[in-house]
Amino acid sequence: MTNFKLTLDVWTILLFSSAVIGYFLAVLLFHHKRGNKEANRLLSLLMIVIALLITEYLLFNSGIYVAIGIPLFITTPLIFLIGPLYYLHSNTLIKGKIKLKPTHIFHFLPFILCLINYIDYYLALVSYFAGNKAANFDFIIRINGYAYTGIEILQIAVYVIAVYILFKRYKNNLSFNVNSFELIRTTWLQRLSFVLFVYLLFKSSALFYLILTNYIAQIEYLMTLSLSAILYVIAYSSISLPEILSGSLKNGLVKKYQKSFLSEEQSRSYMEKLRDHMRQNKPYLKPDLKLSDLAANLSISTNHLSQMLNQEAKTSFFDFINYHRIEEVKRRLSNPEFKNFTILSIALECGFNSKTSFNRVFKKSMGMTPSEYSRSIIPQNN
């Protein structure tokens, strides 16, 4: 039997650590009962796929595969799951629970085709481990490794672009009318997309280098290391943005304001000042109102304003502003002076800057659409 040796250098430790972190977080996420379960489980599957690819590289590089008679990578088809799982996770996080459709199978066609291409190899491995030491491994996988890498790069590039389009539409719909959780969600999507884009660039550069020069093992090492960066980013984000996994802002807010020097008395005083300002000056009618604008009007810091809202009103800045906008819309809908105005025109005058964001915020607040609410108050106006 061939001897094998696992070299414990810095790169190997980084790869091994990322794989362990990937498996550990994947198990926790898959069984996590809070937050968006579908999005968390898709992210869990993505981490397992990446961890398996890294684990196999370590086994192959150490000589263990050769020692036990495995001549080629087994997990190659898994590279075609990275793009689809990343896209479906992002899509689910943005749109909420999505219904599985027959068309979703197209996302996994590259994986299925690669799996079919590897059937002869898998059958030979089964025969070998069943006791047939004369199993024939002389056949050639019908598509070489460089071609697979090229297809993988193209596939991930398509999904990065697709997620960028989804993300852009999502941000356009949110505009200024977003809450804290949605801001955290955009940060997470930007972070995950960025590391996928960097991985894409790095792997593309490495592929061209390998094609133009002789094969160098260190390049393969660095390609795998760039893959492990995805797991490190997910692990870091689970600590810095725990709300995206749990669906709760409570822990993040407590940690955020631990070092603040705003007393309870000051907080209550600021809250009264804010309520007077909202009632008298109606700053929420300004469509592009920002936290810094309101803080400047009250002559307090943005951090204290944000903390005061979360502690006294138990809400975020955007939820607080949207609450007042909705109340203003309701007042105007009930006022006969506005009977000739459309609901949308009233919403725009009350600070909303798009029909989509207004409808979403109104339904979330009232449990019905603006049109349904308008019809429900007609008898009261007559």
C-alpha positions as CSV (number, residue, x, y, z in Angstrom):
1,M,0.0,0.0,0.0
2,T,1.3,3.5,-0.9
3,N,2.3,5.6,2.1
4,F,0.6,8.9,2.7
5,K,1.5,11.9,4.7
6,L,-0.6,15.0,5.6
7,T,1.6,18.0,5.8
8,L,0.4,20.4,8.6
9,D,1.5,23.7,7.0
10,V,-0.5,27.0,7.3
11,W,-2.5,26.4,4.1
12,T,-3.5,22.9,5.2
13,I,-4.6,24.2,8.6
14,L,-6.7,26.9,6.9
15,L,-8.4,24.5,4.6
16,F,-9.0,21.9,7.3
17,S,-10.4,24.5,9.7
18,S,-12.7,25.9,7.0
19,A,-14.1,22.4,6.3
20,V,-14.7,21.7,10.1
21,I,-16.4,25.1,10.4
22,G,-18.5,24.3,7.3
23,Y,-19.7,21.0,8.7
24,F,-20.4,22.4,12.1
25,L,-22.4,25.5,11.0
26,A,-24.2,23.4,8.3
27,V,-25.6,21.1,11.0
28,L,-26.6,24.0,13.2
29,L,-28.3,25.9,10.4
30,F,-30.1,22.9,9.0
31,H,-31.8,22.3,12.4
32,H,-32.2,26.0,13.2
33,K,-35.9,26.6,14.1
34,R,-35.8,30.4,13.9
35,G,-35.6,32.8,10.9
36,N,-36.1,31.8,7.3
37,K,-35.8,28.0,7.5
38,E,-35.8,27.5,3.7
39,A,-33.0,30.0,3.2
40,N,-31.0,28.6,6.1
41,R,-31.2,25.1,4.9
42,L,-30.2,26.0,1.4
43,L,-27.2,27.9,2.9
44,S,-26.5,24.7,5.0
45,L,-26.4,22.6,1.9
46,L,-24.1,25.1,0.2
47,M,-21.7,24.8,3.1
48,I,-21.8,21.0,3.1
49,V,-21.0,21.0,-0.7
50,I,-18.0,23.3,-0.2
51,A,-16.8,21.5,2.9
52,L,-16.9,18.2,1.0
53,L,-14.9,19.6,-1.9
54,I,-12.3,20.9,0.5
55,T,-12.1,17.7,2.4
56,E,-11.6,15.6,-0.7
57,Y,-8.8,17.9,-1.9
58,L,-7.1,17.4,1.5
59,L,-7.5,13.6,1.2
60,F,-6.2,13.6,-2.3
61,N,-3.3,15.9,-1.6
62,S,-2.2,13.9,1.4
63,G,-1.9,10.7,-0.7
64,I,-4.8,9.0,1.2
65,Y,-6.8,8.6,-2.0
66,V,-4.0,7.0,-3.9
67,A,-3.2,4.7,-0.9
68,I,-6.7,3.2,-0.8
69,G,-7.0,3.0,-4.6
70,I,-9.0,6.1,-5.6
71,P,-7.3,7.6,-8.7
72,L,-9.6,10.6,-9.3
73,F,-11.8,13.1,-7.4
74,I,-15.2,11.7,-6.5
75,T,-16.9,15.0,-5.7
76,T,-16.4,16.8,-9.0
77,P,-20.1,16.9,-9.8
78,L,-20.7,18.9,-6.6
79,I,-19.0,21.9,-8.1
80,F,-22.2,22.4,-10.2
81,L,-24.3,22.8,-7.0
82,I,-22.5,25.9,-5.8
83,G,-24.2,28.3,-8.2
84,P,-27.8,27.0,-7.9
85,L,-27.7,26.8,-4.1
86,Y,-26.3,30.3,-3.9
87,Y,-29.0,31.6,-6.2
88,L,-31.9,29.8,-4.5
89,H,-30.7,30.9,-1.1
90,S,-30.6,34.5,-2.2
91,N,-33.9,34.2,-3.9
92,T,-35.6,32.7,-0.9
93,L,-34.1,35.3,1.4
94,I,-35.4,38.1,-0.7
95,K,-38.8,36.7,-1.6
96,G,-39.5,34.5,1.4
97,K,-40.7,30.9,0.9
98,I,-40.7,29.8,-2.7
99,K,-42.7,27.0,-4.2
100,L,-40.8,24.3,-6.0
101,K,-41.6,24.1,-9.7
102,P,-40.7,21.6,-12.4
103,T,-38.6,24.4,-14.0
104,H,-36.3,24.4,-10.9
105,I,-34.8,21.1,-12.3
106,F,-33.0,23.2,-14.9
107,H,-30.8,24.7,-12.2
108,F,-29.4,21.2,-11.5
109,L,-28.9,20.0,-15.1
110,P,-25.1,20.6,-15.1
111,F,-24.8,18.6,-11.9
112,I,-27.0,15.8,-13.2
113,L,-25.1,15.6,-16.6
114,C,-21.8,15.6,-14.8
115,L,-23.0,12.8,-12.5
116,I,-24.1,10.7,-15.5
117,N,-20.6,11.3,-17.0
118,Y,-19.1,9.9,-13.8
119,I,-21.3,6.7,-13.7
120,D,-18.6,4.4,-15.2
121,Y,-16.1,5.7,-12.7
122,Y,-18.4,5.2,-9.7
123,L,-19.3,1.7,-10.8
124,A,-15.6,0.9,-11.1
125,L,-15.0,2.2,-7.6
126,V,-17.9,0.1,-6.2
127,S,-16.4,-3.0,-8.0
128,Y,-12.9,-2.2,-6.6
129,F,-14.1,-1.8,-3.0
130,A,-16.3,-4.9,-3.3
131,G,-13.1,-7.0,-3.7
132,N,-12.4,-6.8,-7.4
133,K,-8.9,-5.5,-7.2
134,A,-8.6,-5.9,-11.0
135,A,-11.3,-3.2,-11.5
136,N,-10.5,-1.2,-14.7
137,F,-9.8,2.5,-14.2
138,D,-8.2,2.9,-17.6
139,F,-11.3,4.6,-19.1
140,I,-11.2,8.3,-19.6
141,I,-13.7,10.7,-18.1
142,R,-15.4,12.1,-21.2
143,I,-14.7,15.7,-20.2
144,N,-11.4,16.7,-18.7
145,G,-11.0,18.7,-15.4
146,Y,-10.2,22.0,-17.1
147,A,-13.4,21.8,-19.1
148,Y,-15.4,21.2,-16.0
149,T,-13.7,24.2,-14.3
150,G,-14.6,26.4,-17.3
151,I,-18.2,25.2,-17.2
152,E,-18.3,25.8,-13.5
153,I,-17.0,29.4,-13.9
154,L,-19.5,30.1,-16.6
155,Q,-22.4,28.7,-14.5
156,I,-21.4,30.7,-11.3
157,A,-21.0,33.9,-13.4
158,V,-24.6,33.5,-14.7
159,Y,-25.9,33.1,-11.1
160,V,-23.8,36.0,-9.8
161,I,-25.4,38.2,-12.5
162,A,-28.9,36.7,-11.7
163,V,-28.5,37.5,-8.0
164,Y,-27.2,41.0,-8.8
165,I,-30.4,41.6,-10.8
166,L,-32.6,40.2,-8.0
167,F,-30.7,42.3,-5.5
168,K,-31.0,45.5,-7.6
169,R,-34.8,45.0,-7.9
170,Y,-35.0,44.3,-4.2
171,K,-33.2,47.5,-3.3
172,N,-35.2,49.6,-5.8
173,N,-38.4,48.3,-4.1
174,L,-37.1,49.1,-0.7
175,S,-35.8,52.5,-1.5
176,F,-35.8,54.6,1.7
177,N,-38.7,52.7,3.3
178,V,-36.8,49.8,4.9
179,N,-36.4,48.5,8.4
180,S,-33.3,47.4,10.2
181,F,-33.7,43.7,9.3
182,E,-33.9,44.5,5.6
183,L,-30.7,46.6,5.9
184,I,-29.0,43.6,7.5
185,R,-30.3,41.3,4.8
186,T,-28.8,43.6,2.1
187,T,-25.5,43.6,3.9
188,W,-25.5,39.8,4.0
189,L,-26.4,39.4,0.3
190,Q,-23.7,41.9,-0.7
191,R,-21.1,40.1,1.4
192,L,-22.0,36.6,0.0
193,S,-22.2,37.8,-3.6
194,F,-18.8,39.6,-3.2
195,V,-17.0,36.5,-2.0
196,L,-18.6,34.5,-4.8
197,F,-17.4,37.1,-7.3
198,V,-13.9,37.1,-5.9
199,Y,-13.8,33.3,-6.0
200,L,-15.0,33.5,-9.6
201,L,-12.3,35.9,-10.6
202,F,-9.6,33.9,-8.8
203,K,-10.6,30.6,-10.3
204,S,-10.8,32.2,-13.8
205,S,-7.3,33.6,-13.5
206,A,-6.0,30.3,-12.1
207,L,-7.6,28.3,-15.0
208,F,-6.0,30.6,-17.6
209,Y,-2.7,30.2,-15.8
210,L,-2.9,26.4,-15.8
211,I,-3.9,26.2,-19.4
212,L,-1.0,28.5,-20.6
213,T,1.6,26.9,-18.3
214,N,2.4,23.5,-16.8
215,Y,0.3,22.2,-14.0
216,I,1.5,23.5,-10.6
217,A,0.1,22.0,-7.4
218,Q,0.3,25.3,-5.6
219,I,-2.3,26.8,-8.0
220,E,-4.7,24.0,-7.2
221,Y,-4.1,24.6,-3.5
222,L,-4.9,28.3,-3.9
223,M,-8.0,27.6,-5.9
224,T,-9.2,25.4,-3.1
225,L,-8.2,28.0,-0.5
226,S,-10.3,30.6,-2.3
227,L,-13.3,28.2,-2.1
228,S,-12.7,28.0,1.7
229,A,-13.0,31.8,1.9
230,I,-16.7,31.4,1.3
231,L,-17.0,29.3,4.5
232,Y,-15.0,31.8,6.5
233,V,-17.2,34.7,5.3
234,I,-20.4,32.7,6.3
235,A,-18.8,31.9,9.7
236,Y,-17.9,35.5,10.2
237,S,-21.3,36.7,9.2
238,S,-23.0,34.3,11.5
239,I,-21.2,36.2,14.3
240,S,-21.4,39.8,13.0
241,L,-24.9,39.5,11.5
242,P,-26.6,36.8,13.7
243,E,-30.0,38.4,12.9
244,I,-29.9,37.2,9.3
245,L,-29.9,33.6,10.5
246,S,-32.2,33.9,13.5
247,G,-34.6,36.5,12.0
248,S,-34.4,38.5,15.2
249,L,-32.9,41.9,16.0
250,K,-32.9,41.7,19.7
251,N,-29.5,40.2,20.4
252,G,-27.8,42.5,17.8
253,L,-29.4,45.6,19.4
254,V,-28.3,44.7,22.9
255,K,-24.8,44.2,21.8
256,K,-24.8,47.3,19.6
257,Y,-25.7,49.7,22.5
258,Q,-23.7,48.1,25.3
259,K,-21.1,51.0,25.2
260,S,-23.7,53.8,24.8
261,F,-23.8,56.5,27.5
262,L,-27.5,57.5,27.0
263,S,-29.3,57.3,30.3
264,E,-33.0,56.2,30.7
265,E,-34.0,59.7,31.7
266,Q,-32.3,61.2,28.6
267,S,-33.9,58.6,26.4
268,R,-37.4,59.4,27.7
269,S,-36.7,63.1,27.3
270,Y,-35.6,62.6,23.7
271,M,-38.7,60.5,23.0
272,E,-41.0,63.3,24.1
273,K,-39.0,65.8,22.0
274,L,-39.3,63.5,19.0
275,R,-43.1,63.0,19.4
276,D,-43.6,66.8,19.6
277,H,-41.5,67.2,16.4
278,M,-43.4,64.5,14.5
279,R,-46.7,66.0,15.5
280,Q,-45.9,69.6,14.8
281,N,-43.5,69.4,11.8
282,K,-44.4,66.1,10.2
283,P,-40.9,65.3,8.9
284,Y,-42.0,61.9,7.7
285,L,-43.7,63.6,4.7
286,K,-40.2,64.0,3.2
287,P,-39.7,61.0,1.0
288,D,-35.9,60.8,1.4
289,L,-35.9,61.4,5.2
290,K,-32.8,59.9,6.7
291,L,-31.8,59.1,10.3
292,S,-29.1,61.8,10.2
293,D,-31.7,64.4,9.0
294,L,-34.0,63.7,11.9
295,A,-31.2,63.6,14.4
296,A,-30.0,67.0,13.2
297,N,-33.5,68.4,13.6
298,L,-33.6,67.2,17.2
299,S,-29.9,68.2,17.9
300,I,-29.0,64.8,19.0
301,S,-26.6,62.2,17.7
302,T,-27.7,59.5,15.2
303,N,-26.6,56.8,17.6
304,H,-28.7,58.2,20.5
305,L,-31.7,58.6,18.2
306,S,-31.4,55.0,17.0
307,Q,-31.0,53.7,20.5
308,M,-33.8,55.8,21.9
309,L,-36.2,54.5,19.2
310,N,-35.2,50.9,19.8
311,Q,-35.5,51.2,23.6
312,E,-38.4,53.5,24.0
313,A,-40.6,52.8,21.0
314,K,-39.3,49.2,20.5
315,T,-38.9,49.8,16.8
316,S,-36.4,50.9,14.2
317,F,-36.1,54.3,12.5
318,F,-37.6,53.2,9.3
319,D,-40.5,51.3,11.0
320,F,-41.1,54.4,13.1
321,I,-41.3,56.7,10.1
322,N,-43.4,54.3,8.1
323,Y,-45.8,54.0,11.0
324,H,-46.4,57.8,10.9
325,R,-46.7,57.8,7.1
326,I,-49.4,55.0,7.3
327,E,-51.3,57.0,10.0
328,E,-51.2,60.1,7.8
329,V,-52.5,58.1,4.8
330,K,-55.3,56.8,7.0
331,R,-56.2,60.2,8.1
332,R,-56.4,61.6,4.6
333,L,-58.4,58.6,3.3
334,S,-60.9,59.3,6.0
335,N,-61.0,63.0,5.2
336,P,-63.6,64.1,2.6
337,E,-61.3,66.8,1.4
338,F,-59.1,64.1,-0.2
339,K,-62.0,62.1,-1.8
340,N,-60.9,63.1,-5.3
341,F,-57.3,62.0,-4.7
342,T,-56.1,58.5,-5.7
343,I,-54.7,56.3,-3.0
344,L,-51.3,56.4,-4.7
345,S,-51.2,60.2,-4.9
346,I,-52.0,60.4,-1.2
347,A,-49.3,57.8,-0.4
348,L,-46.7,59.8,-2.4
349,E,-47.7,63.0,-0.6
350,C,-47.3,61.2,2.8
351,G,-43.7,60.3,2.1
352,F,-43.7,57.0,0.2
353,N,-41.9,57.1,-3.0
354,S,-43.1,54.0,-4.8
355,K,-46.4,52.1,-5.1
356,T,-44.6,48.8,-4.3
357,S,-43.1,49.9,-1.1
358,F,-46.3,51.6,0.0
359,N,-48.5,48.5,-0.6
360,R,-46.0,46.3,1.2
361,V,-45.6,48.5,4.2
362,F,-49.4,49.2,4.4
363,K,-50.4,45.5,4.2
364,K,-47.8,44.6,6.8
365,S,-49.1,47.2,9.2
366,M,-52.8,46.9,8.6
367,G,-53.2,43.3,7.5
368,M,-55.1,44.4,4.3
369,T,-54.3,46.2,1.1
370,P,-54.8,50.0,0.8
371,S,-57.7,49.4,-1.5
372,E,-59.4,47.0,0.9
373,Y,-58.9,49.5,3.8
374,S,-60.3,52.4,1.7
375,R,-63.5,50.3,0.9
376,S,-63.8,49.4,4.6
377,I,-64.0,53.1,5.7
378,I,-66.4,54.3,2.9
379,P,-69.6,53.6,5.1
380,Q,-68.0,55.7,7.9
381,N,-67.6,58.6,5.5
382,N,-71.1,58.6,4.2
